[in-house]
């Protein structure tokens, strides 16, 4: 009886350990693609901090993942075994400013860990824009990923 219990316990522990290894966290807004290269079609974009399921760990540049009912490839450069906290609104790069077409001084798109006060859009490169009009917003940052207001 004890032997059977120990075998069952060992089996359950191995399942638990295997399940922990099958989750990775996205470290940047990440494109899921149909093939393991940057030229293939983008299926969807996975938001930073999102957990994704992987079949097995590998030492490779691209890996198939499952997210929101989609299966596709992502670059392993943007996956982590550990969940990171993205709560700070401190800029991660030097804050710069420009004068817009209306003559107002506006903060240039800046990289933050979460949406800061006054941001109007999240750009595709992960920066936040403070544009006061929608025209040209994030034009040098891959376009708008999401409007914030």
C-alpha positions as CSV (number, residue, x, y, z in Angstrom):
1,X,0.0,0.0,0.0
2,X,2.8,2.4,0.9
3,X,4.7,1.6,-2.3
4,X,1.6,2.3,-4.4
5,X,1.1,5.6,-2.6
6,X,4.7,6.6,-3.1
7,X,4.5,5.8,-6.8
8,X,1.4,7.9,-7.2
9,X,2.9,10.8,-5.3
10,X,6.1,10.7,-7.4
11,X,4.0,10.6,-10.6
12,X,1.9,13.6,-9.4
13,X,5.0,15.6,-8.5
14,X,6.5,15.0,-12.0
15,X,3.3,16.3,-13.6
16,X,3.4,19.4,-11.4
17,X,7.1,20.1,-12.3
18,X,6.4,19.5,-16.0
19,X,3.5,21.9,-15.9
20,X,5.7,24.6,-14.4
21,X,8.2,24.3,-17.2
22,X,5.5,24.6,-19.9
23,X,4.6,28.3,-19.1
24,X,6.7,31.3,-20.3
25,X,6.0,35.0,-19.8
26,X,6.2,37.5,-22.7
27,X,8.7,40.3,-21.9
28,X,7.6,42.7,-24.7
29,X,4.6,43.1,-27.0
30,X,5.3,40.1,-29.2
31,X,4.2,39.1,-32.7
32,X,3.0,35.4,-33.0
33,X,3.8,34.2,-36.5
34,X,2.8,31.4,-38.9
35,X,6.5,30.3,-39.3
36,X,9.7,30.6,-37.3
37,X,11.0,33.8,-39.0
38,X,10.3,37.6,-39.2
39,X,9.0,37.4,-42.8
40,X,6.1,35.2,-42.1
41,X,2.5,36.3,-41.5
42,X,1.6,37.8,-38.1
43,X,-1.3,35.8,-36.5
44,X,-1.7,38.1,-33.5
45,X,0.2,40.2,-31.0
46,X,0.7,38.9,-27.5
47,X,0.8,41.6,-24.8
48,X,3.8,42.0,-22.5
49,X,3.5,40.0,-19.3
50,X,1.1,37.4,-20.8
51,X,1.7,33.8,-19.9
52,X,2.0,31.4,-23.0
53,X,2.1,27.6,-23.1
54,X,5.0,25.9,-24.7
55,X,5.3,22.2,-25.5
56,X,8.9,21.7,-24.4
57,X,11.9,23.9,-23.5
58,X,14.6,24.2,-26.2
59,X,17.8,26.1,-26.9
60,X,16.4,27.6,-30.2
61,X,15.6,31.1,-31.7
62,X,11.9,30.4,-32.3
63,X,9.4,28.2,-30.5
64,X,5.8,27.2,-31.1
65,X,3.4,28.5,-28.4
66,X,-0.3,28.5,-27.7
67,X,-2.1,31.7,-26.9
68,X,-5.8,32.6,-26.9
69,X,-6.7,29.6,-29.1
70,X,-3.9,30.4,-31.6
71,X,-0.8,28.3,-32.2
72,X,2.2,30.0,-33.8
73,X,5.8,30.8,-33.5
74,X,7.5,33.5,-31.3
75,X,11.1,34.5,-30.8
76,X,12.6,33.0,-27.6
77,X,14.4,36.3,-27.0
78,X,11.1,37.7,-25.6
79,X,10.2,34.8,-23.3
80,X,11.0,34.4,-19.6
81,X,10.5,31.6,-17.1
82,X,9.7,34.2,-14.4
83,X,6.8,36.6,-14.3
84,X,8.0,40.2,-14.1
85,X,6.3,43.0,-12.4
86,X,5.4,45.9,-14.8
87,X,3.9,48.4,-12.3
88,X,6.3,51.3,-12.3
89,X,5.5,54.3,-14.5
90,X,9.1,55.6,-14.4
91,X,10.5,56.2,-17.9
92,X,13.0,53.6,-19.0
93,X,14.6,56.0,-21.5
94,X,15.6,59.6,-21.4
95,X,12.5,61.9,-21.8
96,X,12.6,64.1,-24.9
97,X,10.2,66.7,-26.3
98,X,9.2,68.1,-29.7
99,X,7.1,70.9,-31.0
100,X,3.9,69.7,-32.7
101,X,2.2,71.2,-35.8
102,X,0.1,73.5,-33.5
103,X,3.3,74.9,-31.8
104,X,2.8,73.0,-28.5
105,X,5.7,71.3,-26.7
106,X,4.9,67.6,-26.4
107,X,6.8,64.7,-24.9
108,X,8.2,62.3,-27.5
109,X,7.2,58.7,-27.4
110,X,9.0,57.2,-24.4
111,X,9.4,53.6,-23.1
112,X,7.6,52.9,-19.8
113,X,6.8,49.7,-18.0
114,X,3.1,50.7,-17.8
115,X,0.9,53.5,-19.2
116,X,1.9,56.8,-17.7
117,X,-0.5,59.7,-17.0
118,X,-1.1,61.7,-20.1
119,X,-0.2,59.0,-22.6
120,X,-2.6,58.8,-25.6
121,X,-1.3,55.7,-27.4
122,X,0.8,52.6,-27.1
123,X,3.1,52.3,-30.1
124,X,4.0,49.0,-31.7
125,X,7.6,49.3,-30.5
126,X,6.5,49.4,-26.9
127,X,6.8,53.2,-26.4
128,X,3.9,55.4,-25.2
129,X,2.9,58.5,-27.2
130,X,1.7,61.8,-25.8
131,X,0.4,63.1,-29.1
132,X,-2.4,65.6,-29.0
133,X,-3.8,64.6,-32.4
134,X,-4.2,61.2,-34.0
135,X,-2.5,62.2,-37.2
136,X,1.1,60.8,-37.4
137,X,0.9,59.3,-33.9
138,X,3.6,56.6,-33.5
139,X,4.6,57.1,-37.2
140,X,8.3,56.5,-36.4
141,X,7.5,53.8,-33.8
142,X,5.8,51.1,-36.0
143,X,2.3,52.7,-35.8
144,X,-0.3,52.6,-33.0
145,X,-0.8,49.3,-31.2
146,X,-3.6,50.7,-29.0
147,X,-5.3,54.0,-28.4
148,X,-5.5,54.9,-24.7
149,X,-8.0,57.8,-24.8
